[in-house]
Amino acid sequence: MFSKEKKPEPGELLQGTLDMLVLKTLSRGALHGYAVALSIERTSEEVLRVEEGALYPALHRLESRGLLASEWGLSENNRRAKFYRLTAAGRRQLVEQSSHWARLSAGVARVMGTA
């Protein structure tokens, strides 16, 4: 009997990468949640898509861990929005995760490059 594996959807993120992508995006400056998702999508040239159901729990989780801080402000269209920014601990975490990601992606590239 064959198992039916779930095929990845276009834009689906690898497990564990969302936090790193959020931290990297916010390293460029404070943004509200929707702008974070849009930035990831645009920067990845539409390859990555972050769903609200994953993004907002990630933002809250990162904030509760002290990696992000937030404050209320007005968005570009004058709507009240919560803006997130990196903390010093968030910057340190980003450096650590970026280093790990570089090693991991290089390892995967080596395996995929073999005949």
RACOR-V646284 format. One record per residue. N is the residue number from 1. RES is the residue in one small letter. NEAR is the number of other ideal C-beta (glycine too) atoms within 8 Angstrom. Layout:
BEGIN
{{N,RES,NEAR} {N,RES,NEAR}}
END
This chain:
BEGIN
{{1,m,2} {2,f,3} {3,s,4} {4,k,4} {5,e,4} {6,k,4} {7,k,4} {8,p,5} {9,e,5} {10,p,6} {11,g,9} {12,e,7} {13,l,10} {14,l,5} {15,q,4} {16,g,6} {17,t,9} {18,l,11} {19,d,11} {20,m,12} {21,l,12} {22,v,14} {23,l,15} {24,k,10} {25,t,12} {26,l,15} {27,s,8} {28,r,6} {29,g,5} {30,a,6} {31,l,11} {32,h,11} {33,g,13} {34,y,8} {35,a,9} {36,v,16} {37,a,12} {38,l,8} {39,s,11} {40,i,13} {41,e,12} {42,r,8} {43,t,7} {44,s,8} {45,e,5} {46,e,8} {47,v,6} {48,l,10} {49,r,9} {50,v,13} {51,e,6} {52,e,8} {53,g,6} {54,a,10} {55,l,14} {56,y,9} {57,p,8} {58,a,11} {59,l,14} {60,h,8} {61,r,9} {62,l,14} {63,e,12} {64,s,6} {65,r,7} {66,g,8} {67,l,11} {68,l,13} {69,a,7} {70,s,10} {71,e,6} {72,w,7} {73,g,9} {74,l,6} {75,s,11} {76,e,3} {77,n,4} {78,n,5} {79,r,6} {80,r,6} {81,a,11} {82,k,9} {83,f,11} {84,y,15} {85,r,10} {86,l,10} {87,t,10} {88,a,5} {89,a,9} {90,g,14} {91,r,10} {92,r,8} {93,q,10} {94,l,13} {95,v,8} {96,e,8} {97,q,11} {98,s,10} {99,s,8} {100,h,8} {101,w,10} {102,a,8} {103,r,8} {104,l,8} {105,s,8} {106,a,8} {107,g,8} {108,v,8} {109,a,8} {110,r,8} {111,v,7} {112,m,6} {113,g,5} {114,t,5} {115,a,1}}
END
